[in-house]
């Protein structure tokens, strides 16, 4: 729904829309609410566990440039 409503009006090419919706399926899923869900196979990109601001800053600083 997010892809159609938020981006759908701005994406006019059918192939671009298909790419957008496929990408959103990876990141907008119930599994990403679970601890340990990885956004990439490398294990570098994941939603950090609930914590304070400093723990989030530490996680962000540790991400690859």
N, C-alpha and C positions, 0 to 999 in steps of 0.2 A: 504494500500500500504506500509506503514512504516513497518508493521509486516512482510510482505513478503520480502521486499528488505533489510531492516537493520538487521533483526533477522532471516529471513527465512533460510538463508544458514547455520546458526549456530544451528538451532533447527531441530534435525533430527527425533525426535519422534513425531508421528502424534497427540498424546494426548497433548504433550507439546505445539505444534503449535496451537492447538485448544484453549488451555488455554491462550496462549499469545494473540491471536487475539481477544478473548472474553474480556480480560483485557483491551486491547487497545481501544476497542469500547467504554468503559466507559470513557476514558480519552481523546481520540481523536475524539471529536464531536463538532459540531457547537455551541451547547448549552454552552460549557465551555468558550466561548468568551463573554457571557452575564454576567453582574454584578449580583452577588448573586448566581452563580452556585456553588453547593456544591458537593465535591468529595465523601463525606460520609454522611450517615443519621444523624450522631452525630452533624453535623454542625461545627466541629472543622477544617475540611480540606476543604479549598476553595482557589481560586485564589484571592489574595488581590486586592483591587481597585488600580488603577494607582496612584502612589505617588513617593515620594523621597526615597532614599536609607534607610534613618532612619526608615521610615514607614514599609519597607519590613523587616528590621532587627527586629523591634518590633513584627511584625506578627510571624516571625520564632521563636523568643525567647519565644513566648506564646504557641507554639505547644507542645503537650505532648512528653515526652521522649520516 
